[in-house]
């Protein structure tokens, strides 16, 4: 994969990767670090990336794993530094991080229950932030059909998250 191909495929997904990292970590600086680490790993394995069929999904999986690794590393450091109360997160921060992780897990689980076509539409609209006309061009569906299917998929996800 050339430098230009890498830039055209992977860099437009930066916002998607950041949102995933932030949802897991709940911290802007850590999320940026996770995304930076993702791009380093992607660049180092650029020759193998041509076989990736869905770059957004592939990158989101990697950045989620990087984020979880960062959390584990921080927890190990906190465990070694028990005497320092300043490094311990407050109960509110811990709850917020847990809620964020549970929400992301629930969202992924709810999306897995959608039909594959609807899942693709939701991913294109909300994770890749494409406009409806671009989604229509990519999928070959008419605009009304795209809007209705995305709306119904959102309702299914909301219902699943309420369970």
KAFENZI-V323374 format. One record per pair of residues at least 12 apart in sequence whose C-alpha atoms are under 8 Angstrom apart, sorted by the first residue. I is the first residue (numbers start at 1). GAP is how many residues later the second one is. Records with the same first field share a line. If there is no record, write none. Layout:
I=GAP, GAP
//
This chain:
1=45, 46, 48, 49
6=37, 40
9=46
10=45
13=43, 115
14=21
16=40, 44, 111, 112
17=18, 39, 42, 43, 46
18=13, 14, 17
19=12
20=40, 43, 44
21=13, 14, 42, 43, 46
23=77, 78, 81
24=40, 43, 44, 73, 76, 77, 80
25=42, 43, 46, 72
26=70, 71, 74
30=37
31=36
34=29, 32, 33, 36
35=28
37=29
38=21, 24, 25, 28
56=72
106=55
107=50, 54
110=46, 47, 50, 51
111=46
114=39, 42
118=31, 32, 35
119=34
121=14, 25, 28, 29
122=28, 31, 32
132=14, 15
//
